[in-house]
């Protein structure tokens, strides 16, 4: 850290030490008979003649640095406010003006900003919507959407500005449970811009399903409130290790916030900057999880039950039909759509994949070729 970037918050720790005077002791020996009396008098004089005043107290001062101060000053200028103003049709067909607010992180000095897709999705749906970015210094810019991805809830927007302060991104794979975590963003909007909340990393690789999307996220007890979405989760070095995205809202719990790991986010961000969208491997079925209980009840096997096959999809071309149960995908056992999706998304477009299905009481091996599809999918769909 540069010396001129470091701000120390000092506390005084006061330790009191007392210096004892060594009083003169007058010993009068009267006789052997009075030894016991003299001993008692000597003890009295030793105690009574000690005297300590406040002028003799010594103080020790040691410096204690609060890392959150430095973290805030390093990462704070890279966090921005985002507001979307848009119109939507009311109940009686009239146009109503609405707005949504969130946060973002400066990615490049020439105006590229990372945020959540759900922060700007209203702007993507309405051509008349206006996206406004407010920088740390209060200056405002109109932004355009570069690209967005509903599956990972990430988006990139851009403002016409130069010389911005980009965030430094850390390696989220090196994050540890119990590590300091600082959330920076705009809870409830621009009125509370740049708010800093502090906590710890509570867990890693939490599997959270939101609106049909299952994400692997960092869990933190640093307060993440509405408006914090798209903001930064920062480590003790001032490095962004997560993009704040969601919290659990329940009156029975608190301190359950979640962030997209930086390593996962940056891969998506780079592709969005290049192509504006994420093209994923595509299978082309609508699947239903078939658990052990349901499978036994219907004399079937565990796996992904194929309820529908889309026309001209890789699944259709490979001969997969409705009623088949996918039990293995690319040589790996699958019992849920999520497991199948995870394997599929680890492959590349054009890859050949072996699929084992259960059909009519027998197992069959089928080979399909993954195609690409630029349409996002609901988790209920195994594309």
Buried (B, 14 or more C-beta within 10 A) or exposed (E): EEEEEEEEEEEEEEEEEEEEEEEEEEEEEEEEEEEEEBEEBBEEBEEEEEEEEEEEEEEEEEEEEBBBBBBBBBBBBBBBBBBBBBBEEEEEEEEEEBEBBBBBBBBBEBBBBBBBBBBBBBBBEBEEBEBBBBBBEEEBBEBEBBBBBBBBBBBBBBBEBEEBBBBEBBEBEEBEEEBBBBBBBBBEBBEBBBBBBBBBBBEBEBEBEBEEBBBBBBBBBBBBBBBBBBBBBBBBBBBBBBBBBBBBEEEEEEBBBBBBBBBBBBEBBEBBBEEBBBEBBBBBBBBBBBEEEEBEEEEBBBBBBBBEBBEEBBBBBBBBEEBBBBBBBBEEEBBBBBBBBBBBEEBEEEEEBEBBBBBEEEEEEBEBEBBEBEEBBEBEBBB
